[in-house]
Every structure is written in C-alpha cells, then in structure tokens.
Amino acid sequence: SCGIGVVVASGGYEHIYCHLQQRRMRSGQPVRAGQVIGQVGMTGRTCRPHLHWGTHYQRRWLRPELILSVMIQSHRARRAAGP
C-alpha cells in the first residue's frame, strides 16, 4: 500500500518515504544532503499525490513534529550566527 518507496538509513535512523512517482536512486547508493531521492506521486493505495514520511530510531517510530521542530530551530540558529 506504500507504492514506490525509499528507505534512507543513517546510523540508527531510518527515514521512510512512500507514494513516490519515481525513485532517483539505486538500492545501496549513498545519499548526500540535499540530493533529490524521488518525486511526490500517487503510487500504492491513494487517490491524490502526497508523500508519507516517517522516521525510526533503533526500530522505534519518532514523532515527525518533534523532528521538524528541531530542524527548524537548527536552521534558524545557523542563519542567526551568520556566515
């Protein structure tokens, strides 16, 4: 029901992306920060284009709103620090 999906592993983390239109990577291929890994689509059981994203840490689901909050705070801190 996930359709075309990608799992990106990093240390104890696994980032899961589902319902992609297409993948832009091969299995086992290293991923760089900012690299496009796929495009939002409507594969699997769905009625419109969207993306499911989730993160495991050591096989336990993490709350996405907490992850996004930390990412935003980190981005703001880097911008405030300047070049």
Helices and strands as residue ranges (DSSP letters): E 4-10, E 13-23, E 38-40, E 52-57, E 60-61, H 64-81
